[in-house]
């Protein structure tokens, strides 16, 4: 039985990855960060399963800011694979918490990799990066060779993470791969991300529990995919014979307005009656239109996203309708 350690197991990506690895027969360990509000809702179904928790799935207390906890956990678990799904991954928030964002998103990767190098440099490591690193890309499609031009502190932190991965891979011959993920969503997204803010508001409006949906820039075009499929890609990347970097995307872009319109279409309502664009939610700097070229991933392991834009929006709205109905009961 292979052992894997997921840093950030309670988040959207980490929780899907935990399910995928358990289905593949792994013993799964996860780092759980201290949270004032409790942060296990995405994996509560696993924690409540007596056949899974403390038998196939184990949690360990720690934090990317605390190198002693990283060393303790990695040394105790001795995993074959480590997936780092933990960081400060909100681009909008990163403008307000620059130091924290750069440390947890960027510098922490150096702490993790050096810890792996000291304990067992044969451990395979996966680092998710972001299309935000391309920022003001000149190419209409971005690939693994596209120059970086980050436009927010979060993206700057991810550039540092990427460079650290490349350094440890080349300097020490470690198996370190990265996935340059474009926006990937699901019903497990936190409510302060625009996609989930939209789908939850649409569900509440449809059920008469909310009157308006206030958003920022509706004209931004984004390449949106499904988180679970991207986590399958992460696993596939670590199973390749050599460590590499891959763009993971859909290759399609849709505007925030398109997302809004499609979400309201699910509940047969007119968005014009409910949606307001407020400049206070606009960011200081924005990316150009970012659209991923997945040719390399398709050739290497057959990556071909099945859940496209309309299916993703419908999936999220329907999940939030069930959530709102449950709240009403």
C-alpha positions in Angstrom: 0.0 0.0 0.0 1.5 3.3 -1.1 1.5 6.2 1.4 0.8 9.8 0.4 0.9 13.0 2.4 -1.5 15.8 1.4 -0.6 19.2 2.7 -3.9 21.1 2.7 -6.2 18.1 2.8 -9.2 20.0 4.0 -9.4 22.4 1.1 -11.2 22.0 -2.2 -8.3 20.3 -4.0 -6.9 18.4 -1.1 -10.3 16.8 -0.3 -10.8 15.6 -3.9 -7.3 14.3 -4.0 -7.8 12.4 -0.7 -10.8 10.7 -2.2 -8.9 9.8 -5.4 -6.0 8.4 -3.6 -8.2 6.3 -1.3 -10.0 4.9 -4.3 -6.6 3.9 -5.7 -5.7 2.0 -2.5 -3.4 4.5 -0.9 -2.9 5.1 2.8 -3.5 8.8 3.0 -2.1 11.2 5.5 -3.1 14.9 5.7 -1.8 18.0 7.4 -4.5 19.8 9.2 -4.0 23.5 10.0 -5.5 25.2 13.1 -8.6 27.2 12.2 -10.7 29.3 14.4 -13.9 28.2 12.6 -13.0 24.5 12.0 -12.0 23.5 8.5 -12.9 19.8 7.9 -16.3 20.2 6.1 -14.9 19.0 2.8 -13.6 15.7 4.4 -16.2 15.2 7.1 -17.8 12.4 5.2 -14.4 10.6 5.3 -13.8 11.3 8.9 -17.2 9.9 9.8 -16.6 6.7 7.9 -15.3 4.0 10.5 -13.8 2.0 7.6 -11.7 5.0 6.5 -10.7 7.3 9.3 -7.7 6.1 11.4 -7.5 3.0 9.2 -6.8 4.4 5.7 -6.9 8.1 6.4 -4.9 9.9 9.1 -4.7 13.6 10.1 -1.7 15.4 11.6 -1.6 18.8 13.2 0.8 21.2 11.6 1.3 24.4 9.5 3.4 25.4 6.5 4.7 28.3 8.6 6.1 25.9 11.2 9.1 23.9 9.8 9.3 21.8 13.0 5.8 20.4 12.3 6.7 19.7 8.7 9.8 17.8 9.7 7.9 15.9 12.4 5.0 14.8 10.0 7.1 13.9 7.0 9.6 12.0 9.2 6.8 10.1 11.0 4.7 9.3 7.9 7.6 8.5 5.5 5.4 8.9 2.4 6.3 7.9 -1.1 4.4 10.9 -2.5 3.7 14.4 -1.1 1.1 16.8 -2.7 1.2 20.4 -1.5 -2.3 21.7 -1.8 -1.9 24.2 1.0 -1.2 27.9 0.5 -2.8 31.3 0.6 -4.5 30.8 -2.8 -6.8 33.8 -3.0 -5.4 36.4 -5.5 -7.7 39.2 -4.2 -6.7 38.7 -0.6 -3.0 38.6 -1.5 -3.0 42.4 -2.1 -4.0 42.9 1.6 -1.8 40.2 3.2 1.4 40.3 1.1 3.9 39.0 3.7 1.8 36.0 4.6 0.9 35.3 1.0 4.6 35.3 -0.1 5.6 33.2 2.8 3.0 30.5 2.7 2.6 30.4 -1.0 6.3 30.7 -1.9 8.9 30.5 0.8 7.1 27.6 2.5 7.8 25.4 -0.6 11.5 25.9 0.1 11.0 24.7 3.7 9.1 21.6 2.5 11.6 20.7 -0.2 14.6 21.1 2.2 12.8 19.0 4.8 12.2 16.2 2.2 15.8 16.4 1.1 17.1 15.9 4.6 14.6 13.1 5.5 14.4 11.2 2.2 15.2 12.8 -1.2 13.5 9.9 -3.0 10.0 11.1 -2.0 8.1 12.3 -5.0 6.7 15.8 -4.7 3.9 17.6 -6.5 3.6 21.4 -6.5 0.5 23.1 -7.9 1.2 26.5 -9.5 -1.1 29.0 -11.2 -2.0 30.5 -14.5 -1.8 33.8 -12.7 2.0 33.5 -13.0 1.6 34.3 -16.7 -0.2 37.6 -15.9 0.3 39.8 -18.9 1.1 37.0 -21.3 1.4 38.1 -25.0 0.5 34.6 -26.4 -3.2 33.8 -26.9 -2.5 30.3 -25.5 0.1 29.8 -22.8 2.3 26.7 -22.5 5.1 25.5 -20.3 7.6 27.8 -22.0 5.5 31.0 -21.7 7.4 33.7 -19.7 6.0 34.7 -16.3 4.6 38.2 -15.7 2.7 38.0 -12.4 0.2 40.8 -11.6 -0.6 40.0 -7.9 1.3 39.0 -4.8 -0.2 35.5 -4.9 1.2 34.9 -8.4 4.6 36.3 -7.3 4.6 33.7 -4.5 3.8 30.9 -7.0 6.6 32.0 -9.2 9.0 31.6 -6.3 7.5 28.2 -5.6 8.0 27.1 -9.2 11.6 28.3 -9.2 12.4 26.6 -6.0 11.0 23.3 -7.4 13.1 23.7 -10.5 16.2 24.4 -8.3 15.8 21.4 -6.0 15.1 19.2 -9.0 18.2 20.2 -10.9 20.5 20.7 -7.9 19.7 17.5 -6.1 18.1 15.2 -8.7 14.8 15.0 -6.7 11.5 13.9 -8.3 9.6 17.3 -8.2 6.8 18.0 -10.6 4.6 21.0 -11.0 1.1 21.6 -12.5 0.4 25.1 -13.7 -3.3 25.0 -12.9 -5.8 27.4 -14.5 -8.9 28.3 -12.5 -10.6 25.1 -11.2 -13.8 25.2 -9.4 -16.4 22.9 -7.6 -19.1 23.0 -5.0 -16.3 22.8 -2.4 -15.0 26.2 -3.3 -15.1 28.7 -0.4 -17.9 31.3 -0.7 -15.4 34.3 -1.1 -14.3 33.0 -4.5 -16.3 34.6 -7.4 -17.7 31.4 -8.9 -19.0 30.1 -5.6 -20.3 33.5 -4.6 -22.3 33.5 -7.8 -23.7 30.0 -7.5 -24.6 30.3 -3.9 -26.3 33.7 -4.5 -28.2 32.3 -7.4 -29.5 29.4 -5.3 -30.5 31.8 -2.5 -32.2 34.2 -4.9 -34.1 31.3 -6.5 -35.3 30.3 -3.0 -36.3 33.8 -2.0 -33.5 34.2 0.6 -31.4 36.9 -1.2 -32.3 40.0 -3.3 -29.1 41.0 -5.1 -25.7 39.7 -6.3 -23.0 42.3 -6.1 -19.8 41.5 -8.1 -16.7 43.3 -9.4 -15.5 43.1 -13.0 -17.9 41.1 -15.1 -15.8 41.4 -18.3 -12.9 39.3 -17.1 -12.4 36.1 -19.2 -11.2 33.0 -17.4 -10.3 29.4 -18.3 -12.4 27.4 -15.8 -12.1 23.7 -15.1 -13.3 21.1 -12.6 -11.2 20.7 -9.5 -11.6 16.9 -9.3 -10.3 16.4 -12.8 -7.3 18.6 -12.0 -6.5 16.4 -9.0 -6.6 13.3 -11.2 -4.0 15.1 -13.3 -1.8 15.8 -10.3 -1.7 12.1 -9.5 -1.0 11.2 -13.1 1.9 13.7 -13.2 3.6 12.0 -10.3 3.2 8.5 -11.9 5.3 9.6 -14.9 8.8 8.1 -15.2 10.5 11.6 -15.0 9.5 14.8 -13.1 8.2 17.5 -15.4 6.1 20.7 -15.5 2.6 20.7 -17.1 -0.1 23.3 -18.0 -3.5 22.0 -16.8 -6.5 23.8 -18.3 -9.5 23.4 -20.5 -8.3 25.7 -23.4 -11.6 27.6 -23.3 -12.4 31.0 -21.8 -15.7 32.5 -20.6 -16.4 35.8 -19.0 -17.6 36.3 -15.4 -20.8 37.6 -17.1 -21.1 34.3 -19.0 -20.8 32.4 -15.7 -23.5 34.6 -14.2 -25.8 34.2 -17.1 -25.3 30.4 -17.2 -25.9 30.1 -13.4 -29.2 32.1 -13.6 -30.2 30.0 -16.6 -30.1 26.9 -14.4 -32.9 28.4 -12.2 -34.8 30.1 -15.1 -34.2 33.6 -13.8 -33.1 36.9 -15.6 -29.7 38.0 -14.2 -30.4 41.6 -15.2 -32.9 41.9 -12.4 -30.5 40.8 -9.7 -26.8 41.5 -10.6 -24.9 44.7 -9.8 -21.2 45.5 -10.7 -19.4 47.5 -8.0 -16.0 49.1 -8.7 -14.9 48.5 -5.1 -14.5 44.9 -5.9 -12.2 45.5 -8.9 -8.5 44.5 -8.3 -5.6 47.1 -8.6 -4.1 45.1 -11.4 -5.6 42.4 -13.7 -4.3 39.6 -15.9 -4.7 39.5 -19.7 -6.9 36.7 -21.0 -5.3 33.5 -19.9 -6.0 30.3 -21.9 -4.0 27.1 -21.4 -2.4 25.0 -24.0 -2.7 21.4 -22.7 -0.8 19.7 -25.6 2.0 18.4 -23.4 -0.3 17.0 -20.8 -2.5 15.4 -23.4 0.5 13.7 -25.0 2.1 12.6 -21.7 -0.8 11.1 -19.9 -3.9 11.6 -22.0 -5.3 14.6 -20.1 -8.7 15.5 -21.6 -11.1 17.5 -19.3 -14.6 16.1 -19.5 -16.5 18.6 -17.3 -16.7 21.8 -19.5 -18.1 25.2 -18.7 -21.8 24.6 -18.8 -21.6 21.3 -16.9 -19.4 22.9 -14.2 -21.8 25.8 -13.6 -24.8 23.5 -13.5 -23.1 21.1 -11.1 -22.2 24.0 -8.7 -25.7 25.7 -8.8 -27.5 22.4 -8.2 -25.2 21.6 -5.3 -25.9 25.0 -3.8 -29.7 24.6 -4.3 -29.5 21.5 -2.2 -27.4 23.3 0.4 -29.9 26.2 0.6 -32.8 23.9 0.8 -31.1 22.1 3.7 -30.6 25.5 5.5 -34.3 26.3 5.0 -35.3 23.0 6.6 
